[in-house]
């Protein structure tokens, strides 16, 4: 099956680490939520 997604987008979509999430306002919100739920991670 061919994934209908441009390579550059795929590369961007792959970046799901903590540091990457910290780089955007939305990502920081996600990290904050994670920390609240599970303690430090």
Secondary structure, DSSP 4 states (H G I P E B T S, - for coil): ----S-HHHHHHHH--SHHHHHTSHHHHHHHHHHHHHHS--
